[in-house]
Amino acid sequence: MKVLVADDHELVRDMLAAFLEREGDFELTTVSDYESAAEAIRTTGPFDLVLLDYQMPGMKGLDSLTAAMALNAPLPVALMSGTADKRIAEGALKAGAAGFVPKSMPAKSLVHAVRFMLAGEQYAPIAFMTAPEAEEAAHPLADKLSPRELEVLEGLCNGQANKEIARDLGLAEVTVKLHVRTLGRKLGARNRTHAAMIAKESGMF
């Protein structure tokens, strides 16, 4: 099975490739941005399954998802994310995506999800899709942060540079730098990487 994994985090790409290749019947192609994904589909596709990270460089939300679906048609394209909420997942499924895959899924569940989508089924984890909104928002560390600080922290957790976060949020880069400094103080983090680690280890993202 030919699977394309598009994600700007090298660790995520390597982890997915390792788990899927361990199964023995997957041929993996990995890229780090949307343009590379589109080019791979055009030149070596269609793939039996394409997995697109929701917030990698070049990705313009669900518009890029539907564009990739057209490129890879009639074979499936799915969205994956470590931070997107239920609303995004529902939008992707409504647009015709093969599934929505949270990056927080255990490895065995991930392989199951991939096989499920390869079989032509639409996948979304029930627990994620049915979780009450209040439960999703409740988090002791998140309570310390403003909505904008949470958005910047999400960018840090996705490995984005200040310039990329500024572009995505429509902010000046200097404003993002100020938010990063404030996040470090509020979270007790030594630097941006440490702030992202604290957020991930606490289950915020």
Secondary structure, 3 states (H helix, E strand, C coil): CEEEEECCCHHHHHHHHHHHHCCCCCEEEEECCHHHHHHHHHHHCCCCEEEEECCCCCCCHHHHHHHHHHHHCCCCEEEEECCCCHHHHHHHHHCCCCEEEECCCCHHHHHHHHHHHHCCCCECCHHHHHCCHHHHHCCCCHHHCCHHHHHHHHHHHCCCCHHHHHHHHCCCHHHHHHHHHHHHHHHCCCCHHHHHHHHHHCCCC
